[in-house]
Amino acid sequence: MNLRGLFESDVPRDDLPRYVAPLPEPLENLALTLAWPIVLVNLVGTAFGFYYYGFQFAQTPVEMWIFVPDSPVATLFIALALAAWKLGHRQEWLTALAFFGNIILGGWTVWVHLAFWAEFSYLHPAMRQFLIWSHAAMVLQAFVLHRISDFSPAATGIATLWYAVDTTVDYFVPVRGELHHTFLPLAREEPMFLGATALGVAAAGGVLLFVLALYLAMVTRVEKERAWRNAGRTSGS
């Protein structure tokens, strides 16, 4: 394949507005062409993430471990979703989980690093930049998924249920042990700004990004249905 061919794809692209499909079409095509390398990168990120959360695993009851490694689970979701699509077994529910997870957890990490900028100064600058930009890339890759998913109501419902439970045990009702959000660089009750504590700032980011992911999934479906009507075809989902 020549260099130009990397930016071309035979995967159909619905005519969607920029606010639900912000990436240029050639960049989407490149991501689809390089789907297997992207799967590998996400699997490596998943493995690193599980290692990174080792200290938190040690302080969490085993039955709640599934709620601890949020970002690694999100990168695992998108790796599995892309792999399933490449193998001809597209799974709508898996793609929806990947979409929600990469927007929520990718965005949340950027949010907390900006909100707690001074408190994260203990990190090596290279590690800090890696964490910020790798998680920002998670958000970007989520916006390729509309090319391989119809965002069916059932799939969106599954993703909504999972991340509603995950957000609840992370910030509000831990069920077992402590709250299960990623460790913050200062005490949860520490005052921050606008009258919020550190936990409040972290929770606000998680809740707002959950709402954003749900909104984007729903309007992507609506805009796809509009595009299908305009093209005179219907979805099989």
N, C-alpha and C positions, 0 to 999 in steps of 0.2 A: 504494500500500500504506500502510495506517495504521500508527501506531507499534506497536500491539499485534501487528499481523501480522508485524513483524520478528522476534518471538520465537516464531513458529509455523513449523512445517515439515512437509511431507508425506513427508519422508525417514524410513523406518521406523527405530525405535530399539529394539534388543534390550534386554531386562531384564538389565543387567549390574551387578555389585556396584560400590560406590563406589571400591574400590581400583584398578580398571582404567578406570573412567569417572568421574573425580572432579568434572568440571564439571557444574553444574546444567543440566538439559535445556533451559531457555529460553536459556541462554548458548550451548549447542551449536547450537540452532536459529538464533540470531542469526548465528553464524559461517557456517552453511550458507547463510542468506539473503544474507549479504554476501560470498559466496565470491569474486566477481569483484574487489571492492575489496581483499580480502585477498590475492588473486593479485597485484594491482598493488603493494601494499605490500611483499610479499615480493620481487618483481622489483626494486623500488627498493633494498631492503636488499641484494639480491644484487649490484647494480651498485656500491653503496657499499662492500660488502665486498671486491670485486675491486680497487677503488681503494685501500682500506685496506691490502691485502696487496701493493701494488706494490713496496715495499722488499724484501719477502721473495722475491717472484718474481725480482727482480734478482740474488739470491744463490743461486738454486736452479737446477739443470740443467733445461732445458726439458722433457725427457721425464718429470720428476717434478712438474711444475706442477700436475697434477690432484690431488695430495695436499696442496697448500698451502692453498687457500682453503676450509677445512672448513666454517665457518659459512655463507658464501655459497652453497656447493654444497647445503647442507641446505635453505636457504630457496628455492633454485631447485627442488629436488626437490618441496617442498610446493606451490610455485606451479604446477609442471607437473602434479602429481597432482590438485589441485583443478580446474585448467583441463580436464584430460582427463575428469574426472568430469562437469563442467558441460557438456561437449560430447558427452556420451553415450558416451565411449570409456574407461571406467574401466580403469585398469591396476593390478592388485594389486601387482606388483613395485615400481612407482614409489611407490605409497602406503606400502609397507613401508619403502622407502629413506627416504622423508620422515619417517616415524614414528621410525625409529632416529636419523636425522641430527638432527632437532630436539630430541630428548631428550638425545642425547649432547653435541652441540656447544652447544646452548643452555645445558644444565646445566653444561658444562665451563667456559664463560666466567664464569658466576656463581661457580663453585667457585674459579677462579684469582684472581678479583678479591677474594674474601674471604680466601683463603689468603695472597695477596701484597698485602694492603691497604696497608701502608706503602710498599711498593716501587712501587705504581702512583700515588703522590702526584704524579708529574710530569704526569699527565693533567689537563686542565682539568676542574673538578668537573662541568660540564654534560655533557662527553663521557663521563666516567666513569659518571654516572648513566644516560646514554643506552645505553651498552654493557651495563650490568647489566640494566636493565629490558627492553630490546629482546630480549636473549637469554633472559630469564625468560619473555617472551611466546612465544618459540619453543617452549619446553617446553609451555606451556598449549595452543598451537594443535595440538600433536601429539595431544592427547587428544580432539580432534574427529574424528580420522580413522577411529575405529571405526565411525562412521556411514556411511562410504562404502567400507569395506573389510571383507573376511572374514578377513584375516590368514592366508591359505592357507599351508600348510607350504612350498610352493615359493617363494612371495614372501618369506616370512620367511627362508628359506635364502639367497636372493640378497642380502638386506640384511645378514644375518649375515656372509656371505663378504666383501662389500665393506668393512664396517666392521671386520672382523677384520684385513684387509689394511691398511686405513687406520690403525688403531691400532698395528699392528706397525711400519709405516714412520715413524709419528709419533714413537714413543718407544723403539723397540728395535732395529730393523734398517733403516737408512735406504736401503739398496740403492745409491743414488747420492748423493754429497755428504753434507751434514749431516742429522741427524734433521729431520723435516718438520713438527713441531708448530708452532703459533703461537709467535712469539717471546715469551720470558718476560722480566720486568723485571729479572732478575739472572742471573748465570752459573748454568749447569745444575748445577755441582758445589757450589754454595753450600749450606752446612748450613742446614736449616730447623728442623723440630721432630720429635720422636720418632725421631731418628736418620736422618731422610730428607733427601736433597738436594732442591734446587729441582726438578730433573727428576723425582725420585721422587714429589714431591707432585703435580706436573702429571700424571704418568703414572697415579698412583693414581686421580685423578679421571676420567681417560679410560677406564681399564679398568673401574672400578666402574659408570660410567654405561653403558658398553657392555653389561655383564652385566645391568644394570637394564632397558635397552631390550629385550634379548632375552627376559628373563623376562616383561616386560609383554606383549610381542607373543604369546608362547606362551600365557600364561594368558588373554589376551583371546580367543584362538581357542577355548580350552577352555571359557570361560564363554559364548561365543557358541553353541557346540555344545550346551551345557546348556540355554540359552534356546531354541534351535531344538527340542530334544526336548520341552521343556515346552510349547512352542507347537504341537507336532505337525507341524513342517515341517522340511525339510532344506535345506542350502546347495547352491548350484549350483557351488561352487568345488571 
